[in-house]
Amino acid sequence: MKTIKGPAVFLAQFMDDKAPFNSLDGLCQWAADLGYKGI
């Protein structure tokens, strides 16, 4: 890979014990709701 396409979000910084931040599925849905297209 020569370039990284963005925008990007570093999901690990949002991990928490409370939904939706307590599972990968929850984080993916949260990011999708914000308009991100890929994880």
C-alpha positions in Angstrom: 0.0 0.0 0.0 1.4 3.3 -1.0 -1.2 5.6 0.4 -3.8 5.6 3.1 -7.2 7.0 2.1 -9.2 8.9 4.7 -10.9 10.2 6.6 -10.1 7.6 9.2 -10.9 7.1 12.9 -8.8 5.1 15.4 -11.5 3.0 17.0 -9.5 1.8 20.0 -9.5 5.3 21.5 -13.3 5.0 21.9 -13.5 1.6 23.6 -15.5 1.7 26.8 -17.7 -0.5 29.0 -20.9 1.2 27.8 -22.7 0.5 24.5 -22.1 1.1 21.7 -18.4 1.4 22.5 -18.1 -2.1 24.2 -18.2 -4.2 21.0 -16.7 -4.2 17.5 -20.2 -4.4 16.0 -21.3 -1.4 18.1 -18.3 0.6 17.2 -18.8 -0.2 13.5 -22.5 0.9 13.6 -21.5 4.1 15.5 -18.9 4.9 12.8 -21.3 4.1 10.0 -23.9 6.4 11.5 -21.3 9.2 11.4 -20.7 8.6 7.7 -17.6 6.4 7.7 -17.6 3.8 4.8 -15.0 1.3 6.0 -13.3 0.1 9.2 
